[in-house]
Amino acid sequence: MKTKQKNLLLAAVSAVFAISLFFGIGVKAAFADFSAPLDSVNLTMDVGASVRKNEPTGLRFRSLMSVSDYNALMESVGDEKTYASVSFGMLIAPEDYIAEYGALTAENVFGEDAKYSFGDTESEKPKIINVYGDAMKDEGGNKAFVGIMTNIKPQNYNRKFVGAGYIEAVEQSGAHSYKFATANDNARSVINVAQKAIEKGESDDGGVLADFTKYSALGGIVSDVWNGDKTARNAVDYKTGKISVTATESDLNIFLNRSVISENGEGYDYVRLYPKSENAAEFWLLPRAKGAIDVTWSYMPGELGTEGFKTGGKTLKYVDIPLNDPSVHDFSQYDLRLRASTKGQNITIEKIEYISLAQNLLNADNWDDYDGVAKTENATENSITLRGWQFGISAAYIQKVIESGYTHLRFDYTLQNKSDSATSGIFMTGNNTNYAKYYSNQNVARFDLTELKKSDGAYANIWMQGRNAEAWAEAKDMSMTVTNPVLFKSAETAKWDKGGRNSIYCAEEENGFIVLDTVSAGNDAHVLSTTEWWKKYADNPAAANVSQRTVILSGKYLYAGGNNRGAVWGGAGSPVSVIGGTANTEIVTEYMNDVLYSEENKFYYGLDSEGVYALNISEFVSNRNVHGGFSFTYAGKNQFKISTPNDDAGFRLVNINTADYIAKGYKYFTITVSGATQPVWLSDGAGSKEIGFSGDQNWTKTIDLTDSQWNIDNGYLVIQFGKGEKDVIVTYDFFVQ
């Protein structure tokens, strides 16, 4: 018995995978007499599969039968009964075999012209697993038979396998009959099953689930291989995270899947490859730019060796490919290609990482090496600590983030003077620029990066020096710990007029809030928007009656400083009112009623004293603000709350930026209404097509913006509420797909 099991395992391992015999005693002889069907019993597959966590680990499939059916079947077995013997089994095969060679049926597995082989038989036919035994066991009020595929090769962790349970009955005449279980969504990879188990909160004391899923993000990353000893299916080792292929003839090509890279790289700036070779390979990394007829053949040619990628006299351990720069590689259209020229040459990718330029600020290499400065990275705390009289962010880092399209930088920091007990302060400036900040009693620093590109085209570093906050001229030996770096792309606000005060920071940060930081910019510091930006709000075409046009502002202080009232605003380039009568640190809402717009008007946004304010200008504009009791307030990201007076006028909200979303490539708009007591109506602004919800007060609707009714000229949305509503919540979002 033990010898048979061992031989069977060795044979299976030498093929593609191995098995575990739960009740099994060997490999069945194959016969093709199907004269005695087992129509009286119901055998089904349990849905999906599960992970075996004990050694040997593997993927487990289970078939089920009712106790009554099982007992009735077993009562028909014995001398002078219908069957001489009955056994139960589980076939396990790669799902791709089913498509290529045929279904797991009695004829295809046990017939004279079978398409599959199993066990230790010598055959050129594709080999599958056949686990069998002479009984089922009790599980959860049913009878169950389990087949397990063990010792799965790491290259097969992401490969889907199918389990098919069956019953074999041997009649008194020696004829064999088969009953196959009803399928139940049984195609699974061990990665997929382990991920589901983790999501369900299954215990993983032995780390088996973690081991199977450690490199699950690499699933499908190899889309194709030309002239190599591996295919896209088995090029990835999911235990080590390596991709390794050797050329079987000249011109080896490996293609990395653009969709997988784009999905894994969402929110990052670069995909980082660590290429090397087991021998020495003449190597090319071949990105393809947007609109290019073919790959850029001159990009990064060199030699790939055991130490890394040799090019230009240097050996690189990794190569970064920008994710968001189609002039280098267009990940929206093309897979990324790697090439070696000669038979026998190997390409190995040790690992793949996704790099955030913001997080890279925490790497010591991106800070200048001033005399005496100590730089300490802390991966556990996700921070970097600098100590010395002076230190700074390198010009090379500034150049890289600006060239990647970022306009503003923010990071958290803590200070500690080491030389005495003076109050800690930090002076930060763009070296040889007019941008400078003095920070002491805050914990957040902000920089307008557009101020750091100098007139000669060079980039400034951000030079920093510890200071005595009570006497700014006194430099101090100190420590600064930096955490939570964030980069923003706010090209619109970077164009806004600062009135000559270069130290003003104004950027659209999270959740659409426009943050104004006037620290070190003096009193009455403000910005003026561009005319084009303000016109979208103040010249809303849906508000036919100008006297009813309203813009809704919501905001709060992040650092009030010396301010004693809210942010100052105005719609014609000069201050008109404030958002809140006090220095509010909670969000308050203000209405710009009866907005008049003249050509070249700009939005005014400023603070009385130095401070930091976050302002949200709602994408929705009301044209029914004159009625008493109307209320429209910010409730959260992409969410607002509305109440209406108890009259018969009806109330409308118009989304004025739908056209902008369409222009940017968004295709769908989702809106959810909750808390309404009357029907809520939805339509395009021209009223050409109403999407009504009569009698339905609470709903979610997805709108296809590619429909002909939505276009750049008629690209806004109208939502109409009934009278007397109170605290109706509207949540919305835009999607590309």
C-alpha positions in Angstrom: 0.0 0.0 0.0 2.7 2.5 1.0 4.8 1.5 -2.0 2.0 2.1 -4.4 1.2 5.5 -3.0 4.8 6.6 -3.1 5.3 5.5 -6.7 2.1 7.2 -7.7 3.2 10.5 -6.1 6.6 10.3 -7.7 5.1 9.7 -11.1 2.7 12.6 -10.7 5.4 15.0 -9.4 7.5 14.2 -12.4 4.6 15.3 -14.6 2.9 18.5 -13.4 1.6 18.0 -9.9 1.1 15.4 -7.2 -1.9 13.9 -5.4 -3.0 12.8 -1.9 -5.0 9.6 -1.6 -7.7 9.9 1.0 -9.1 6.3 0.9 -7.1 5.5 -2.2 -5.4 2.2 -2.9 -3.9 2.7 -6.4 -4.7 3.5 -10.0 -7.8 1.9 -11.6 -7.7 -0.3 -14.6 -9.6 1.3 -17.4 -12.6 -0.5 -19.0 -15.2 0.8 -21.4 -18.4 -1.1 -20.6 -21.0 1.5 -19.6 -24.0 -0.8 -19.5 -25.1 -0.1 -15.9 -25.8 3.6 -15.3 -26.3 4.7 -11.7 -29.4 6.8 -12.3 -30.8 6.3 -8.9 -28.2 8.3 -6.9 -27.5 12.0 -7.0 -23.8 12.8 -6.8 -22.8 16.5 -6.9 -19.6 18.5 -6.5 -19.2 20.9 -3.6 -18.8 24.4 -5.0 -15.3 25.5 -5.7 -12.4 24.0 -3.8 -10.5 24.5 -0.6 -6.8 24.6 0.6 -5.3 21.7 2.5 -3.1 23.4 5.2 -1.5 20.2 6.6 1.6 18.7 5.0 1.6 17.9 2.2 -0.4 21.1 1.4 -2.5 21.4 -1.7 -5.9 22.0 -3.4 -8.9 19.9 -2.2 -12.0 19.0 -4.2 -15.1 17.3 -2.6 -18.1 15.4 -4.0 -21.3 15.0 -2.0 -24.1 12.5 -1.8 -27.1 12.2 0.6 -26.9 9.5 3.3 -30.0 7.8 2.0 -28.7 7.6 -1.6 -25.4 6.3 -0.3 -27.0 3.6 1.9 -29.2 2.5 -1.0 -26.2 2.2 -3.3 -24.1 0.3 -0.8 -27.0 -2.1 -0.2 -26.9 -3.1 -3.8 -23.3 -4.3 -3.5 -22.4 -7.9 -2.6 -22.7 -11.5 -3.7 -25.8 -12.1 -5.8 -26.6 -8.3 -5.7 -26.5 -5.8 -8.6 -22.9 -4.9 -8.1 -19.9 -6.9 -7.1 -18.1 -3.7 -5.9 -18.5 0.0 -5.9 -15.8 2.6 -5.5 -15.6 6.4 -5.4 -13.1 8.7 -7.1 -12.0 12.3 -7.9 -10.4 13.3 -11.2 -8.3 16.5 -11.1 -7.0 18.2 -14.2 -5.9 21.6 -15.4 -8.9 23.6 -16.7 -7.0 24.3 -20.0 -6.8 20.5 -20.6 -10.6 20.4 -20.8 -10.7 23.0 -23.6 -7.9 21.3 -25.4 -8.6 17.6 -24.9 -12.2 17.3 -23.9 -14.4 16.9 -20.8 -13.6 14.6 -17.9 -16.1 11.8 -18.8 -16.1 8.0 -18.5 -15.3 7.7 -22.2 -12.5 10.2 -22.2 -10.9 8.9 -19.0 -11.7 5.1 -18.8 -12.7 4.2 -22.4 -10.8 2.2 -25.0 -10.1 5.4 -26.8 -9.5 7.5 -23.7 -7.9 10.9 -24.2 -6.3 11.1 -20.8 -3.9 8.9 -18.8 -3.3 8.7 -15.0 -1.1 7.0 -12.5 2.3 5.5 -13.3 1.3 4.2 -16.7 3.6 5.0 -19.6 1.6 7.1 -22.1 2.0 10.2 -24.3 -1.6 11.2 -23.4 -2.0 14.1 -21.1 -1.8 12.9 -17.5 -4.4 13.8 -14.9 -4.9 12.8 -11.2 -7.2 10.0 -10.2 -7.8 9.6 -6.5 -10.2 6.8 -5.4 -11.4 4.7 -2.5 -14.0 2.2 -1.6 -16.1 4.4 0.8 -17.3 7.9 1.4 -17.1 9.6 4.8 -19.6 11.5 6.9 -19.4 15.2 6.7 -22.1 17.7 7.7 -25.0 15.3 7.4 -23.9 14.1 4.0 -21.5 11.6 2.6 -18.4 13.1 1.1 -15.4 12.0 -1.0 -12.3 14.2 -1.1 -9.5 14.3 -3.6 -6.4 16.5 -3.0 -3.7 17.7 -5.3 -0.5 18.1 -3.3 3.0 19.4 -3.9 1.8 21.9 -6.5 4.6 23.4 -8.4 5.0 27.1 -7.8 4.6 27.8 -11.5 1.1 26.3 -11.2 -0.2 28.3 -8.2 -2.2 30.6 -10.6 -3.3 27.8 -12.9 -6.9 26.7 -12.6 -7.7 23.1 -11.9 -11.0 21.3 -12.2 -12.3 18.5 -9.9 -14.8 15.9 -11.1 -16.1 13.3 -8.7 -17.4 9.9 -9.9 -18.7 6.5 -8.9 -17.5 3.3 -10.5 -19.7 0.2 -10.1 -18.5 -3.3 -11.2 -21.4 -5.6 -12.1 -21.4 -9.3 -11.4 -20.6 -9.9 -15.0 -17.4 -7.8 -14.7 -18.8 -4.8 -16.7 -18.0 -1.3 -15.4 -20.5 1.5 -15.1 -19.8 5.1 -14.1 -21.7 8.0 -12.6 -20.1 11.5 -12.7 -20.9 14.2 -10.2 -22.8 17.3 -11.3 -20.3 20.2 -11.8 -20.6 23.1 -9.4 -18.3 26.0 -10.4 -15.2 23.9 -9.7 -12.5 25.6 -11.7 -10.0 27.1 -9.1 -6.4 28.0 -8.7 -4.7 27.6 -5.4 -4.0 31.3 -5.3 -7.6 32.1 -5.8 -8.8 29.7 -3.1 -6.2 30.8 -0.6 -7.2 34.5 -1.2 -10.8 33.7 -0.5 -9.9 31.9 2.7 -7.9 34.9 3.9 -10.8 37.2 3.1 -13.2 35.0 5.1 -10.8 35.2 8.1 -9.6 31.6 8.1 -6.7 31.0 10.5 -3.3 30.6 9.0 -1.0 29.7 11.8 1.3 27.7 9.6 1.5 30.4 6.9 0.2 28.2 4.2 -2.3 30.7 2.8 0.2 33.5 3.0 2.7 31.3 1.1 0.3 30.6 -1.7 -0.7 34.2 -2.1 2.6 36.1 -1.5 3.1 36.9 -5.1 -0.5 36.7 -6.3 -0.2 40.2 -7.9 2.0 38.6 -10.5 -0.9 36.6 -11.8 -1.2 37.0 -15.6 1.8 39.4 -15.7 3.5 37.4 -18.5 1.2 37.7 -21.5 3.4 35.9 -24.1 6.8 34.3 -24.6 8.5 33.8 -28.0 11.3 31.3 -28.5 11.7 30.4 -24.8 11.6 27.3 -22.6 8.6 28.6 -20.7 5.2 29.8 -21.8 3.1 32.6 -20.4 1.4 30.0 -18.2 4.5 28.8 -16.3 7.1 31.6 -16.6 6.3 32.9 -13.1 7.5 31.2 -10.0 4.8 32.2 -7.4 6.9 31.0 -4.5 9.9 33.3 -5.2 8.3 36.0 -7.3 10.8 35.4 -10.1 10.2 35.3 -13.8 12.9 33.3 -15.7 13.0 32.2 -19.3 15.9 30.8 -21.4 16.0 31.1 -25.2 15.4 27.9 -27.1 16.5 29.6 -30.3 17.5 33.1 -31.3 15.4 36.2 -30.5 13.8 35.4 -27.1 11.0 37.8 -26.3 9.0 38.1 -23.0 5.9 40.3 -22.9 4.7 41.8 -19.6 0.9 42.4 -19.5 -0.1 46.0 -19.7 -3.4 45.6 -18.0 -1.9 43.7 -15.0 0.9 46.4 -14.7 -1.6 49.2 -14.9 -3.9 47.7 -12.3 -1.1 46.9 -9.9 0.4 50.3 -10.6 -2.7 52.4 -9.9 -1.6 55.4 -7.8 2.1 54.7 -8.4 4.5 56.5 -10.8 6.9 53.7 -12.0 7.1 50.0 -12.5 10.5 48.9 -11.3 12.1 45.7 -12.8 15.1 43.9 -11.3 16.6 42.2 -14.4 19.5 39.8 -14.4 20.7 36.7 -16.3 21.8 33.3 -15.3 24.6 33.6 -17.9 25.3 36.7 -20.1 22.6 38.0 -22.4 22.6 40.7 -25.1 19.6 42.4 -23.8 17.0 45.1 -24.8 14.2 46.6 -22.8 11.7 47.7 -25.5 9.0 50.1 -24.5 6.6 51.4 -27.1 5.6 55.0 -27.0 2.1 56.3 -27.8 1.5 56.4 -31.6 4.8 54.6 -32.3 4.7 52.2 -35.2 6.9 49.8 -33.3 9.0 49.6 -30.2 11.8 52.1 -29.5 14.7 49.8 -30.5 17.4 52.2 -29.1 16.0 52.3 -25.6 18.3 50.7 -23.0 20.3 48.2 -25.0 23.0 46.5 -22.9 24.3 43.3 -21.4 22.3 41.4 -18.8 24.5 39.5 -16.3 24.4 37.8 -12.9 24.8 41.2 -11.2 22.2 43.1 -13.1 21.8 45.3 -16.2 25.0 46.7 -17.7 24.6 49.8 -19.8 26.7 52.9 -20.3 29.6 51.6 -18.2 27.3 51.0 -15.2 25.6 48.0 -13.7 22.0 48.8 -12.7 20.2 46.6 -10.2 16.9 47.9 -11.4 15.2 49.8 -14.2 12.3 52.2 -13.7 9.6 52.6 -16.5 7.2 55.5 -16.0 3.6 54.3 -15.7 2.1 57.6 -16.7 4.3 58.9 -19.5 3.1 57.5 -22.8 6.1 59.2 -24.6 8.2 56.4 -23.0 5.7 53.5 -23.0 1.9 53.6 -23.5 0.5 51.1 -21.0 -3.0 51.8 -22.3 -2.2 50.0 -25.6 1.0 48.0 -25.5 2.6 45.2 -23.4 6.1 45.8 -22.2 8.7 43.8 -24.1 12.1 42.3 -23.1 14.4 40.7 -25.6 17.6 38.6 -25.6 19.3 37.9 -28.9 20.9 34.4 -28.8 19.9 30.8 -28.2 20.7 29.7 -24.6 20.6 33.2 -23.2 18.5 33.8 -20.1 16.3 36.6 -18.9 15.4 36.6 -15.2 13.3 39.3 -13.5 14.2 38.9 -9.8 11.2 41.0 -8.7 8.8 43.7 -9.8 7.9 46.7 -7.6 5.6 49.7 -8.1 7.2 52.9 -7.0 5.6 56.0 -5.7 7.7 59.2 -6.1 6.1 60.5 -2.9 7.2 57.5 -0.9 10.7 57.8 -2.4 11.1 61.0 -0.5 11.7 58.7 2.5 14.8 57.2 0.8 18.1 58.7 2.0 19.4 58.9 -1.6 16.9 61.7 -2.2 18.4 64.0 0.5 21.6 65.9 0.0 24.8 65.0 1.8 25.7 68.1 3.7 28.7 68.0 5.9 27.8 66.3 9.2 24.3 65.4 8.3 23.0 62.0 9.5 20.2 60.3 7.5 18.3 57.4 9.0 15.6 55.5 7.2 13.0 53.6 9.2 11.0 51.2 7.0 8.9 50.0 10.0 7.7 53.5 10.8 7.7 54.6 7.2 9.8 57.6 7.9 13.2 59.2 7.5 15.1 61.2 10.2 17.6 63.9 9.3 20.0 65.4 11.9 22.4 68.2 11.5 22.7 72.0 11.0 21.4 71.8 7.5 20.0 69.2 5.1 17.7 69.2 2.1 15.7 67.5 -0.7 17.9 67.0 -3.7 17.4 68.9 -7.0 17.4 65.5 -8.8 14.4 64.4 -6.8 12.6 67.8 -7.5 13.4 67.5 -11.2 12.0 63.9 -11.3 8.7 64.8 -9.7 8.2 67.9 -11.7 8.9 66.1 -15.0 6.3 63.5 -13.8 3.7 66.2 -13.8 3.5 66.9 -10.1 3.1 70.5 -9.0 2.9 70.4 -5.2 4.5 68.5 -2.3 3.3 68.0 1.3 4.8 66.0 4.2 4.3 65.7 7.9 7.3 66.3 10.2 8.4 66.5 13.8 11.3 68.6 15.1 13.7 68.3 18.0 16.6 70.7 18.7 19.7 68.9 20.0 21.9 71.8 20.9 19.7 73.5 23.5 16.2 73.7 24.8 15.1 76.5 22.4 11.8 76.1 20.6 12.4 74.0 17.5 11.9 75.7 14.1 12.8 74.8 10.5 13.6 77.2 7.6 12.9 75.7 4.2 13.6 77.4 0.9 14.0 76.6 -2.7 17.7 77.3 -3.1 18.3 80.5 -5.1 14.5 81.0 -5.5 12.0 83.3 -3.8 10.0 80.4 -2.2 10.7 80.2 1.5 8.8 78.9 4.6 9.5 79.3 8.3 7.7 76.5 10.3 7.7 76.0 14.0 4.4 75.3 15.7 3.0 73.1 12.9 3.6 69.6 11.8 2.9 69.8 8.1 5.1 71.4 5.4 3.9 72.3 1.9 5.9 73.3 -1.2 4.8 74.7 -4.5 7.2 72.8 -6.8 6.5 75.0 -9.8 8.5 77.7 -8.0 11.6 75.5 -7.9 12.3 75.4 -11.7 14.7 78.3 -12.2 14.8 80.7 -15.2 17.9 78.9 -16.6 16.0 75.6 -16.7 17.8 74.1 -13.8 16.0 72.8 -10.7 16.5 74.0 -7.2 16.9 71.7 -4.2 14.9 72.4 -1.1 17.5 73.6 1.5 16.6 73.3 5.2 18.2 74.6 8.3 17.3 74.1 11.9 16.5 77.4 13.6 15.5 78.8 17.0 11.9 79.6 16.5 12.2 82.4 19.0 15.2 83.9 17.2 15.0 82.8 13.6 18.6 83.9 12.7 20.1 81.4 15.1 20.9 78.1 13.4 20.6 75.0 15.5 21.8 71.4 15.4 18.5 69.5 15.2 16.6 66.5 14.1 13.6 66.3 11.7 11.6 63.2 11.1 9.6 63.1 7.9 6.5 60.9 7.4 3.4 60.7 5.0 4.8 62.5 1.9 2.2 63.2 -0.7 2.5 64.7 -4.2 -0.3 66.5 -6.0 -1.0 67.4 -9.7 -2.7 70.7 -9.4 -1.7 72.5 -12.6 -4.8 74.7 -12.5 -4.1 76.3 -9.1 -0.4 76.5 -9.9 -1.4 79.1 -12.5 -3.3 81.3 -10.1 -2.1 84.8 -9.4 -0.3 85.1 -6.1 0.2 88.8 -6.2 3.9 88.6 -6.1 4.0 86.6 -2.9 5.9 83.5 -4.1 5.7 81.7 -0.7 1.9 81.1 -1.1 1.0 77.5 -1.6 -2.4 76.8 -3.3 -3.2 73.3 -4.5 -6.1 71.0 -4.9 -5.5 68.2 -2.4 -7.6 65.2 -1.3 -11.4 65.1 -1.9 -11.3 68.2 -4.1 -10.4 70.6 -1.4 -8.2 73.6 -2.5 -5.7 74.2 0.3 -4.3 77.7 0.7 -1.1 77.9 2.9 0.0 81.5 3.5 2.6 80.7 6.2 5.5 83.1 5.7 3.5 85.0 3.1 2.3 87.8 5.4 -1.1 89.2 6.2 -3.9 89.5 3.6 -2.2 87.0 1.3 -4.5 85.7 -1.4 -4.8 84.2 -4.8 -6.8 85.0 -7.9 -8.1 82.1 -10.0 -8.0 82.0 -13.8 -11.0 83.4 -15.6 -11.7 80.1 -17.3 -11.9 78.2 -14.0 -14.2 80.7 -12.3 -16.5 80.9 -15.3 -17.5 77.3 -15.0 -19.1 78.1 -11.6 -20.2 81.7 -12.0 -21.5 81.6 -15.5 -23.6 78.5 -15.2 -25.8 78.3 -18.4 -28.5 76.2 -16.6 -29.4 79.0 -14.2 -31.4 81.1 -16.7 -32.3 83.7 -14.1 -29.0 85.3 -13.0 -30.6 86.6 -9.8 -31.1 82.9 -8.7 -27.5 81.8 -9.4 -25.8 80.3 -6.4 -22.3 78.9 -5.8 -21.8 76.8 -2.6 -18.5 77.1 -0.7 -17.5 74.8 2.2 -14.3 74.9 4.2 -12.3 74.8 7.4 -9.0 75.8 8.9 -6.2 73.2 9.0 -4.1 75.8 10.9 -5.8 79.0 12.0 -2.7 80.9 13.0 -3.6 84.5 13.9 -7.0 84.4 12.0 -10.2 85.0 13.8 -12.7 84.5 11.0 -13.0 82.2 8.0 -11.4 82.4 4.6 -12.1 85.5 2.6 -13.7 85.2 -0.9 -15.1 87.1 -3.7 -16.3 86.6 -7.3 -15.0 89.6 -9.1 -11.4 89.6 -8.1 -11.9 91.3 -4.7 -13.0 90.2 -1.2 -16.8 90.1 -0.6 -17.4 87.9 2.4 -16.0 85.2 4.6 -16.8 81.5 5.1 -17.8 81.4 8.7 -17.6 84.3 11.2 -15.0 82.5 13.4 -11.7 80.7 12.7 -13.6 77.5 12.2 -11.8 74.1 12.3 -15.0 72.2 11.4 -16.5 72.5 7.9 -19.0 75.3 7.4 -21.0 76.2 4.3 -21.5 79.6 2.7 -23.7 80.5 -0.2 -22.7 82.9 -2.9 -26.2 84.1 -3.9 -27.2 86.2 -6.9 -23.8 85.7 -8.6 -23.2 88.1 -11.4 -20.5 87.2 -13.9 -18.6 89.6 -16.2 -15.9 88.7 -18.7 -12.5 88.4 -17.1 -13.9 87.9 -13.6 -11.7 85.9 -11.2 -12.3 84.1 -7.9 -10.6 85.7 -4.9 -9.5 83.4 -2.1 -7.4 84.6 0.8 -6.7 84.8 4.6 -6.4 87.8 6.9 -3.3 86.4 8.7 -0.9 83.6 8.0 -2.6 80.2 8.2 -3.7 77.1 6.2 -7.3 76.7 4.9 -9.1 74.0 3.0 -11.9 75.1 0.6 -14.4 73.0 -1.3 -16.4 74.6 -4.1 -19.4 72.3 -4.9 -19.8 71.0 -8.4 -23.5 71.4 -7.9 -25.2 74.8 -8.3 -28.7 75.7 -7.2 -31.0 77.9 -9.2 -33.7 78.1 -6.5 -31.9 79.7 -3.5 -34.3 82.6 -3.0 -36.9 80.6 -1.3 -36.7 80.5 2.5 -35.7 77.2 4.1 -33.5 76.0 1.2 -30.4 74.3 2.5 -27.5 72.7 0.6 -24.4 71.6 2.6 -21.2 69.6 2.1 -21.5 66.1 3.8 -18.3 64.4 2.7 -16.4 63.3 -0.3 -18.7 63.3 -3.4 -21.6 63.8 -1.0 -24.0 66.6 -0.1 -27.2 67.1 2.0 -30.2 69.1 0.9 -33.4 70.3 2.5 -36.2 72.2 0.7 -38.9 74.6 1.9 -42.6 73.6 2.0 -43.9 75.3 -1.1 -44.7 74.3 -4.7 -41.7 75.9 -6.5 -39.6 72.7 -6.9 -35.8 72.8 -6.5 -33.1 72.1 -8.9 -29.4 71.3 -8.6 -27.2 71.5 -11.7 -23.9 69.7 -12.1 -21.9 72.1 -14.1 -18.8 70.0 -14.5 -20.2 67.0 -16.3 -18.9 68.3 -19.6 -15.4 68.5 -18.1 -15.6 64.9 -16.9 -16.7 63.8 -20.4 -13.8 65.7 -21.9 -11.4 63.9 -19.5 -12.6 60.5 -20.7 -15.1 59.6 -18.0 -17.9 57.4 -19.3 -20.2 56.7 -16.4 -21.9 58.7 -13.6 -23.4 57.0 -10.6 -25.7 58.8 -8.2 -27.5 57.5 -5.0 -30.3 59.3 -3.3 -31.4 58.3 0.3 -33.7 59.9 2.8 -36.2 61.4 0.3 -39.9 61.3 1.1 -41.1 62.2 -2.4 -40.0 61.3 -5.9 -36.7 62.7 -7.1 -36.3 63.5 -10.8 -33.1 63.3 -12.9 -32.6 64.7 -16.4 -30.1 66.4 -18.6 -29.9 70.1 -18.5 -31.7 70.7 -21.8 -34.7 68.7 -20.5 -34.4 66.5 -23.7 -34.5 63.3 -21.7 -35.9 62.9 -18.2 -34.7 59.9 -16.2 -37.6 59.9 -13.8 -38.1 58.0 -10.6 -41.8 58.6 -9.9 -42.9 56.9 -6.7 -39.3 55.8 -5.9 -37.7 58.0 -3.3 -34.5 56.1 -2.7 -32.4 54.8 -5.5 -29.1 54.3 -7.2 -28.7 55.1 -10.9 -25.7 54.7 -13.3 -25.8 57.0 -16.3 -23.9 56.2 -19.5 -22.3 59.5 -20.5 -21.5 58.1 -23.9 -25.3 58.3 -24.7 -26.0 60.9 -27.4 -27.9 63.1 -24.9 -24.7 63.8 -23.0 -22.1 65.9 -24.8 -19.7 68.7 -24.3 -22.4 71.3 -25.2 -25.1 69.8 -23.1 -23.0 68.2 -20.4 -24.7 69.0 -17.1 -27.1 67.2 -14.9 -30.3 68.4 -13.2 -31.7 66.8 -10.0 -35.1 68.1 -8.9 -36.5 67.5 -5.4 -40.0 67.9 -4.1 -41.1 70.3 -1.4 -40.6 69.9 2.3 -37.7 67.5 2.1 -35.2 67.4 5.0 -31.6 66.1 5.1 -31.8 64.1 1.8 -28.3 62.6 1.1 -27.0 62.6 -2.4 -23.8 60.7 -3.2 -22.2 60.7 -6.7 -19.1 59.6 -8.6 -17.6 59.5 -12.1 -16.0 56.4 -13.6 -13.9 55.7 -16.7 -15.3 52.2 -17.1 
